[in-house]
């Protein structure tokens, strides 16, 4: 072997050596006999370096996995002997191999097993057992091999992919695995189980590591072997014994969980679970101590959850089968576990609590199905409810300012608890409402002296009721009087108690979230609107010290104002004055730190727009207010654009361009307030927005930071086409001209949707403009598409593909909007060039999305021009190019019918042929029969 290259296997080797080692590995993989050198090195223990041993196993693994069938029988025998020799050496070595080497060796054994067990090595396990006997190092390897075999047969993380060949290989693998498991069940599983029992019995008191490994093996195999081999007195008693041994009990728990999880007859399952529970209970495991080992309790909680869910599954089956007596017995068994479930649910460790939620949820599902609840069941429901309320509470350690992994896990855990709360509401909505009301009122009476987490959870519960007790369109304050009154009382308490001033971000945020969620309350009691508006506008909301609160409040404020609509009328001017400073465009000078980020300011601008547009003011007054809102932006824009033109430093250019972009974005956002009922025209605001357009368009000719500026102005134009309708048309030609100057693929790709929008909306109104800019646009597209790109430049290839799609989408819009004359009037040569690009798109590019679009264009053109009075030469084009395209595209190897988009392309291809037949009649059939199909060497009987 290349000793120099092997030096690079050491993790501390420098990059050159590591690179050389990688190259050497690739070289050995393709070499015919390198594996033999590695096999010899392993069998004769030539190398002592761990990384070289691992490397040798990797080469062997590659040989067995990918090239085994190429070996002769003698060579295959050599690999088997090498592994057995290596295994024998393990028991004699002074030191055991490193874990990573043992695991890799086990993987190679497992690969060989999968390849050879059914044919050449049926005594695989017996050979290994005869070598290892009860030697601890041998047993360790034997158990690792068993886990590796299970991983090969069962533990498959299936990769979902559309590739038919991959799916086929996967199906073959699944069949092979089933055959292997069936053969193992027949030939060796009883002997393997016996070996596990011997290992457990031999090592349970003197080698906890091997015992735990063996328990893991039993847990893995139990899912696919005959359960009676494990679920019998001698095995179960041994496992239950392990439950009282500290170093074994976690693995024993997992093993029992797998046994309980195994599918079986519902009555037998109930008996099995009950017998386990009796022993566990008598061993004192059912009384949970908060001080107990949390790692064990997390596993134990999972086991109890498994037992509970197994009993519930049995109950469901028995009810379905009509066996009411057994179902009743099973229900009693379930009820008997509820006290334990509650102890685990309420445990202060969230992992332990989280592991039992499945049982809890399913138990509530049973109660929901019962005709009436007993007193004990009602008490259980109430206990679960109190547990959920307690567990929803944040703990002292939660870091609100810098949320990390622990905080994310608690947020996930809260989502699980929410599902329980929703289920509780289905079982007993009255009880839930009463419990929340009691907790809420008690807490808010003394909020000043109550810890933040209790105040937060009280408001959170009110917030959660909205989803737990659903109504249509948020109508919580009408209909059921009891519920409406309770919610109304709680909302009144929330907004009048002063709790919005609580000095903790979690309480502040929960207050605003809840106010917005129950916005319909303010229709019933509008007198509270001013107080809530003030909370939004002052230091409690938009001017809070926490950026997180300010940001979220900006969004919630926008929702609140929209929801109140006309009820905001008395406060409009006051609110506009109060938010004026929050809307200032932060210039990139002197490090000035604005209260709100530009994203948050978007919501404030939208809110201002909504206030003005929805007001009951006259059109004149609305125009004045809108001008007051937008003029500062326009003035700032002009100044900043001048500064940008003169800026030398690139960072400063970027900062200025961003600021300009924000200004355009803010103006754009105000226009979201208009609707079909309240158009820009009706509100008298057209002039203001036309002024904005005139102010922003010069940015398109700025040579600096083109991408940022064009993107902003383009978005504004999209909005204005919707809002200003034909008033925007005079601005489009010059804007288009600027946007087509020295542009790249991405610019064009983003510009085309704008042209499509104009074409689809204004149709013939823009025909002269389209005719004029049609060829310049196409030249710009072709120029970019013809640019040479490096062969393996994926992003450039993708950009071109997206641009090609955009180009075809443009042609589809033009032809689909009844404006084919735009193409027809470009002169014969240009028309021909365009048509050929469409044929090329339909046949040559393996992009089904573009192909589908091309066939839509072709069938539309045939429909418009394919008749007797169509343009000169088009009928010829149909037969020479369109008909062949319909046959050639599906014949391409890249045309993959397993792909949904390709199927759509095929469907459009068929529509094209059908349209040709409709327009040309029998002549089309005659052409196919007499000319085209014979030219493809299609047999006459198939043609007929």
GIWO-V519416 format. One record per backbone hydrogen bond with DSSP energy under -1.0 kcal/mol. CO is the residue of the C=O (numbers start at 1). NH is the residue of the N-H. E is the energy in kcal/mol with one decimal. If there is no record, write none. Layout:
co & nh & e
CO & NH & E
CO & NH & E
//
This chain:
co & nh & e
1 & 3 & -1.3
2 & 6 & -2.1
3 & 7 & -1.0
5 & 8 & -1.4
6 & 9 & -1.8
7 & 10 & -1.3
10 & 13 & -2.4
14 & 18 & -2.3
15 & 19 & -2.6
16 & 20 & -2.3
17 & 21 & -2.5
18 & 22 & -2.2
19 & 23 & -2.3
20 & 24 & -2.3
21 & 25 & -2.3
22 & 26 & -2.2
23 & 27 & -2.1
24 & 28 & -2.7
25 & 29 & -2.1
26 & 30 & -1.3
27 & 31 & -1.1
33 & 36 & -1.1
33 & 37 & -1.1
34 & 38 & -2.0
35 & 39 & -2.9
36 & 40 & -2.5
37 & 41 & -2.3
38 & 42 & -2.1
39 & 43 & -2.8
40 & 44 & -2.6
41 & 46 & -2.0
49 & 53 & -2.0
50 & 54 & -2.6
51 & 55 & -2.0
52 & 56 & -2.5
53 & 57 & -2.1
54 & 58 & -2.1
55 & 59 & -2.2
56 & 60 & -2.2
57 & 61 & -3.0
58 & 62 & -2.3
59 & 63 & -1.9
60 & 64 & -2.6
61 & 65 & -2.6
62 & 66 & -2.5
63 & 67 & -1.8
68 & 71 & -1.7
72 & 76 & -2.4
73 & 77 & -2.5
74 & 78 & -1.9
75 & 79 & -1.8
76 & 80 & -2.0
77 & 81 & -2.6
78 & 82 & -2.7
79 & 83 & -2.1
80 & 84 & -2.2
81 & 85 & -2.9
82 & 86 & -2.6
83 & 87 & -2.4
84 & 88 & -2.5
85 & 89 & -2.1
86 & 90 & -1.2
89 & 92 & -1.3
89 & 93 & -1.9
98 & 102 & -2.1
99 & 103 & -2.7
100 & 104 & -1.7
101 & 105 & -2.8
102 & 106 & -2.4
103 & 107 & -2.0
104 & 108 & -1.9
105 & 109 & -2.5
106 & 110 & -2.5
107 & 111 & -2.3
108 & 112 & -2.3
109 & 113 & -2.5
110 & 114 & -2.4
111 & 115 & -1.7
112 & 116 & -2.8
113 & 117 & -2.9
116 & 119 & -1.2
116 & 121 & -2.7
121 & 124 & -1.4
123 & 127 & -3.3
124 & 128 & -1.9
125 & 129 & -3.0
126 & 130 & -2.4
127 & 131 & -1.3
128 & 132 & -2.6
129 & 133 & -2.6
132 & 135 & -2.4
135 & 139 & -3.3
136 & 140 & -2.2
137 & 141 & -1.9
138 & 142 & -2.7
139 & 143 & -2.7
140 & 144 & -2.0
141 & 145 & -2.8
142 & 146 & -2.2
143 & 147 & -2.1
144 & 148 & -2.3
145 & 149 & -2.7
146 & 150 & -2.4
147 & 151 & -2.2
148 & 152 & -1.9
149 & 153 & -2.2
150 & 154 & -3.3
150 & 155 & -1.4
154 & 156 & -3.1
156 & 158 & -1.2
163 & 167 & -2.2
164 & 168 & -2.5
165 & 169 & -2.4
166 & 170 & -2.4
167 & 171 & -2.2
168 & 172 & -2.5
169 & 173 & -2.5
170 & 174 & -2.5
171 & 175 & -2.4
172 & 176 & -2.7
173 & 177 & -2.7
174 & 178 & -2.2
175 & 179 & -2.3
176 & 180 & -2.6
177 & 181 & -2.6
178 & 182 & -2.6
179 & 183 & -2.5
180 & 184 & -2.6
181 & 185 & -2.7
182 & 186 & -1.9
183 & 187 & -2.9
184 & 188 & -2.4
184 & 189 & -2.6
188 & 192 & -2.5
189 & 193 & -3.0
190 & 194 & -2.2
191 & 195 & -2.2
192 & 196 & -2.3
193 & 197 & -2.3
194 & 198 & -2.3
195 & 199 & -2.5
196 & 200 & -3.0
197 & 201 & -2.8
198 & 202 & -2.7
199 & 203 & -2.6
200 & 204 & -1.8
203 & 207 & -2.6
207 & 211 & -2.1
208 & 212 & -2.7
209 & 213 & -2.1
210 & 214 & -2.6
211 & 215 & -2.4
212 & 216 & -2.1
213 & 217 & -1.9
214 & 218 & -2.5
215 & 219 & -2.5
216 & 220 & -2.0
217 & 221 & -2.7
218 & 222 & -2.0
221 & 224 & -2.0
226 & 229 & -1.5
227 & 230 & -1.8
227 & 231 & -3.8
230 & 232 & -2.6
232 & 236 & -2.9
233 & 237 & -2.6
234 & 238 & -1.4
235 & 239 & -2.8
236 & 240 & -3.0
237 & 241 & -2.1
238 & 242 & -1.8
239 & 243 & -1.0
241 & 244 & -1.5
242 & 245 & -1.9
245 & 248 & -1.5
245 & 249 & -2.2
248 & 252 & -2.5
249 & 253 & -2.4
250 & 254 & -2.0
251 & 255 & -2.4
252 & 256 & -2.7
253 & 257 & -2.3
254 & 258 & -2.1
255 & 259 & -1.9
256 & 260 & -2.6
257 & 261 & -2.1
265 & 269 & -2.9
266 & 270 & -2.2
267 & 271 & -2.2
268 & 272 & -2.8
269 & 273 & -2.7
270 & 274 & -2.7
271 & 275 & -2.6
272 & 276 & -2.2
273 & 277 & -2.7
274 & 278 & -2.4
275 & 279 & -1.7
276 & 280 & -2.7
277 & 281 & -3.0
278 & 282 & -2.5
279 & 283 & -1.6
280 & 285 & -2.3
281 & 284 & -2.0
289 & 292 & -2.2
293 & 297 & -2.4
294 & 298 & -2.3
295 & 299 & -1.5
296 & 300 & -3.1
297 & 301 & -2.9
298 & 302 & -1.6
299 & 303 & -2.1
300 & 304 & -2.9
301 & 305 & -2.5
302 & 306 & -2.3
303 & 307 & -2.7
304 & 308 & -3.0
305 & 309 & -2.8
306 & 310 & -2.3
307 & 311 & -2.3
308 & 312 & -2.2
309 & 313 & -2.5
310 & 314 & -2.2
311 & 315 & -2.7
312 & 316 & -2.5
313 & 317 & -2.2
314 & 318 & -2.8
315 & 319 & -2.5
316 & 320 & -2.2
317 & 321 & -2.3
318 & 323 & -2.3
322 & 324 & -1.5
323 & 327 & -2.2
324 & 328 & -2.4
325 & 329 & -2.0
326 & 330 & -2.7
327 & 331 & -2.6
328 & 332 & -2.1
329 & 333 & -2.0
330 & 334 & -2.4
331 & 335 & -2.9
332 & 336 & -2.0
334 & 337 & -1.7
335 & 338 & -1.3
337 & 341 & -2.7
338 & 342 & -2.7
339 & 343 & -1.8
340 & 344 & -2.1
341 & 345 & -2.7
342 & 346 & -2.2
349 & 353 & -2.0
350 & 354 & -3.2
351 & 355 & -2.0
353 & 356 & -1.2
354 & 357 & -1.1
356 & 360 & -1.9
357 & 361 & -2.9
358 & 362 & -2.4
359 & 363 & -2.5
360 & 364 & -2.1
361 & 365 & -1.6
362 & 366 & -1.7
363 & 367 & -2.1
364 & 368 & -2.2
366 & 369 & -1.0
374 & 378 & -2.4
375 & 379 & -2.3
376 & 380 & -2.3
377 & 381 & -2.4
378 & 382 & -2.4
379 & 383 & -2.4
380 & 384 & -2.6
381 & 385 & -2.5
382 & 386 & -2.5
383 & 387 & -2.3
384 & 388 & -2.7
385 & 389 & -2.4
386 & 390 & -2.3
387 & 391 & -2.8
388 & 392 & -1.7
390 & 393 & -1.2
395 & 398 & -1.3
404 & 408 & -2.1
405 & 409 & -2.3
406 & 410 & -1.9
407 & 411 & -2.2
408 & 412 & -2.0
409 & 413 & -2.4
410 & 414 & -2.6
411 & 415 & -1.4
412 & 416 & -1.6
413 & 417 & -2.1
414 & 418 & -2.1
415 & 419 & -1.6
416 & 420 & -1.5
417 & 421 & -2.4
418 & 422 & -2.6
419 & 423 & -2.1
420 & 424 & -2.6
421 & 425 & -2.0
422 & 426 & -1.2
423 & 427 & -1.7
424 & 428 & -3.1
428 & 432 & -2.1
429 & 433 & -2.6
430 & 434 & -2.6
431 & 435 & -2.7
432 & 436 & -2.8
433 & 437 & -2.5
434 & 438 & -2.3
435 & 439 & -2.5
436 & 440 & -3.2
437 & 441 & -2.8
438 & 442 & -2.2
439 & 443 & -2.3
440 & 444 & -2.8
441 & 445 & -1.6
446 & 449 & -1.4
447 & 450 & -1.1
451 & 455 & -1.8
452 & 456 & -3.1
453 & 457 & -2.0
454 & 458 & -1.7
455 & 459 & -2.0
456 & 460 & -2.8
457 & 461 & -2.3
458 & 462 & -1.3
459 & 463 & -2.4
460 & 464 & -2.8
461 & 465 & -1.6
464 & 468 & -2.3
465 & 469 & -3.0
472 & 475 & -1.4
474 & 476 & -2.3
480 & 484 & -2.8
481 & 485 & -3.0
482 & 486 & -2.3
483 & 487 & -2.7
484 & 488 & -2.5
485 & 489 & -2.7
486 & 490 & -2.3
487 & 491 & -2.7
488 & 492 & -2.5
489 & 493 & -2.5
490 & 494 & -2.6
491 & 495 & -2.4
492 & 496 & -1.6
493 & 497 & -2.0
498 & 501 & -2.0
499 & 502 & -2.2
502 & 504 & -1.7
504 & 508 & -2.3
505 & 509 & -2.8
506 & 510 & -1.9
507 & 511 & -2.4
508 & 512 & -2.1
509 & 513 & -2.8
510 & 514 & -2.1
511 & 515 & -2.3
512 & 516 & -2.1
513 & 517 & -2.3
514 & 518 & -2.2
516 & 519 & -1.3
518 & 521 & -2.1
519 & 522 & -1.4
520 & 523 & -1.2
521 & 525 & -2.6
525 & 528 & -1.7
526 & 529 & -1.9
528 & 532 & -1.9
529 & 533 & -2.9
530 & 534 & -2.3
531 & 535 & -1.7
532 & 536 & -2.2
533 & 537 & -2.1
534 & 538 & -2.1
536 & 542 & -3.3
538 & 541 & -1.9
538 & 543 & -2.0
541 & 544 & -1.9
546 & 550 & -2.3
547 & 551 & -2.7
548 & 552 & -2.2
549 & 553 & -2.7
550 & 554 & -2.0
551 & 555 & -1.4
552 & 556 & -2.5
553 & 557 & -3.4
554 & 558 & -1.6
555 & 559 & -1.8
556 & 560 & -2.7
557 & 561 & -2.7
558 & 562 & -2.0
559 & 563 & -2.2
560 & 564 & -1.7
561 & 565 & -1.5
564 & 567 & -2.5
565 & 568 & -1.9
566 & 569 & -1.9
568 & 571 & -2.1
569 & 572 & -1.0
571 & 575 & -2.9
572 & 576 & -2.8
573 & 577 & -2.3
574 & 578 & -2.2
575 & 579 & -2.0
580 & 583 & -1.3
589 & 592 & -1.8
597 & 601 & -2.4
598 & 602 & -1.4
600 & 604 & -1.3
601 & 605 & -2.9
602 & 606 & -2.4
603 & 607 & -2.4
604 & 608 & -2.6
605 & 609 & -2.6
606 & 610 & -2.6
607 & 611 & -2.7
608 & 612 & -2.1
609 & 613 & -2.9
610 & 614 & -2.7
618 & 622 & -2.4
619 & 623 & -2.4
620 & 624 & -2.1
621 & 625 & -2.5
622 & 626 & -2.8
623 & 627 & -2.5
624 & 628 & -2.5
625 & 629 & -1.7
626 & 630 & -2.3
627 & 631 & -2.9
630 & 634 & -2.2
631 & 635 & -2.8
632 & 636 & -2.4
633 & 637 & -2.5
634 & 638 & -2.1
635 & 639 & -1.8
636 & 640 & -2.8
637 & 641 & -2.5
638 & 642 & -1.8
639 & 643 & -2.1
640 & 644 & -2.4
641 & 645 & -2.1
642 & 646 & -1.1
643 & 647 & -1.0
649 & 653 & -2.3
650 & 654 & -2.6
651 & 655 & -2.4
652 & 656 & -2.6
653 & 657 & -2.8
654 & 658 & -2.6
655 & 659 & -2.0
656 & 660 & -2.6
657 & 661 & -2.4
658 & 662 & -2.4
659 & 663 & -2.1
660 & 664 & -2.1
661 & 665 & -2.6
662 & 666 & -2.9
663 & 667 & -2.1
664 & 668 & -2.5
665 & 669 & -2.3
666 & 670 & -1.7
669 & 672 & -1.6
670 & 673 & -1.5
671 & 674 & -1.3
678 & 675 & -1.8
679 & 683 & -1.9
680 & 685 & -2.6
681 & 684 & -1.9
685 & 689 & -1.8
686 & 690 & -2.5
687 & 691 & -2.3
688 & 692 & -2.0
689 & 693 & -2.4
690 & 694 & -2.3
691 & 695 & -2.0
692 & 696 & -2.9
693 & 697 & -2.6
696 & 699 & -1.7
697 & 700 & -2.4
698 & 701 & -1.5
699 & 702 & -1.4
705 & 709 & -2.0
706 & 710 & -3.2
707 & 711 & -2.0
708 & 712 & -1.9
709 & 713 & -2.4
710 & 714 & -2.9
711 & 715 & -2.0
712 & 716 & -2.0
713 & 717 & -2.5
714 & 718 & -2.3
715 & 719 & -2.0
716 & 720 & -2.6
717 & 721 & -2.4
718 & 722 & -1.2
719 & 723 & -2.7
720 & 724 & -3.2
724 & 727 & -1.8
725 & 728 & -2.0
726 & 729 & -1.2
728 & 731 & -1.7
729 & 732 & -1.3
731 & 735 & -1.8
732 & 736 & -2.9
733 & 737 & -2.4
734 & 738 & -2.2
735 & 739 & -2.2
736 & 740 & -1.6
744 & 748 & -2.3
745 & 749 & -2.7
746 & 750 & -1.9
747 & 751 & -1.7
748 & 752 & -2.6
751 & 755 & -1.6
752 & 756 & -2.9
753 & 757 & -2.3
754 & 758 & -2.2
755 & 759 & -2.9
756 & 760 & -2.9
757 & 761 & -2.0
758 & 762 & -3.0
759 & 763 & -1.9
762 & 765 & -2.3
763 & 766 & -1.9
764 & 767 & -1.4
766 & 770 & -2.9
767 & 771 & -2.7
768 & 772 & -1.8
769 & 773 & -2.4
770 & 774 & -1.6
773 & 777 & -2.3
774 & 778 & -2.3
775 & 779 & -3.3
776 & 780 & -2.2
777 & 781 & -2.3
778 & 782 & -3.3
779 & 783 & -2.6
780 & 784 & -1.7
781 & 785 & -2.6
782 & 786 & -2.1
784 & 787 & -1.1
790 & 793 & -1.6
792 & 794 & -1.4
793 & 797 & -1.9
794 & 798 & -2.5
795 & 799 & -2.5
796 & 800 & -2.2
797 & 801 & -2.2
798 & 802 & -2.6
799 & 803 & -2.3
800 & 804 & -2.8
801 & 805 & -2.2
802 & 806 & -2.3
803 & 807 & -2.8
804 & 808 & -2.3
805 & 809 & -2.5
806 & 810 & -2.1
807 & 811 & -2.1
808 & 812 & -2.4
809 & 813 & -2.2
810 & 814 & -2.5
811 & 815 & -2.7
812 & 816 & -2.8
813 & 817 & -1.5
814 & 819 & -1.8
815 & 818 & -1.2
819 & 822 & -2.0
820 & 824 & -2.7
821 & 825 & -2.4
823 & 826 & -2.0
827 & 831 & -2.6
828 & 832 & -2.5
829 & 833 & -2.0
830 & 834 & -2.6
831 & 835 & -2.7
832 & 836 & -2.4
833 & 837 & -1.8
834 & 838 & -1.7
835 & 839 & -2.2
836 & 840 & -2.7
837 & 841 & -2.4
838 & 842 & -2.0
839 & 843 & -1.7
840 & 844 & -2.4
845 & 847 & -2.6
847 & 851 & -2.5
848 & 852 & -2.5
849 & 853 & -1.8
850 & 854 & -2.6
851 & 855 & -2.3
852 & 856 & -1.9
853 & 857 & -2.4
854 & 858 & -2.7
855 & 859 & -2.7
856 & 860 & -1.9
857 & 861 & -2.6
858 & 862 & -2.5
859 & 863 & -2.0
860 & 864 & -2.2
861 & 865 & -3.7
862 & 866 & -2.1
867 & 870 & -1.4
871 & 874 & -1.9
873 & 877 & -1.8
874 & 878 & -2.4
875 & 879 & -1.9
876 & 880 & -2.8
877 & 881 & -2.7
877 & 882 & -1.5
878 & 883 & -2.9
881 & 885 & -2.0
882 & 886 & -1.8
884 & 888 & -3.4
885 & 889 & -2.3
889 & 892 & -1.4
892 & 895 & -1.4
894 & 896 & -1.4
896 & 899 & -1.9
899 & 903 & -1.7
900 & 904 & -1.7
901 & 905 & -2.1
902 & 906 & -2.6
903 & 907 & -2.1
904 & 908 & -2.1
905 & 909 & -2.1
906 & 910 & -2.2
907 & 911 & -2.0
908 & 912 & -2.1
909 & 913 & -1.9
910 & 914 & -2.4
911 & 915 & -2.5
912 & 916 & -2.3
913 & 917 & -2.3
914 & 918 & -2.4
915 & 919 & -2.5
916 & 920 & -2.8
917 & 921 & -2.2
921 & 924 & -1.8
922 & 926 & -2.7
923 & 927 & -2.1
924 & 928 & -2.2
925 & 929 & -2.8
926 & 930 & -3.0
927 & 931 & -2.3
927 & 932 & -2.3
928 & 933 & -2.0
931 & 935 & -1.6
933 & 936 & -1.2
933 & 938 & -1.7
934 & 937 & -2.0
939 & 943 & -2.1
940 & 944 & -2.4
//
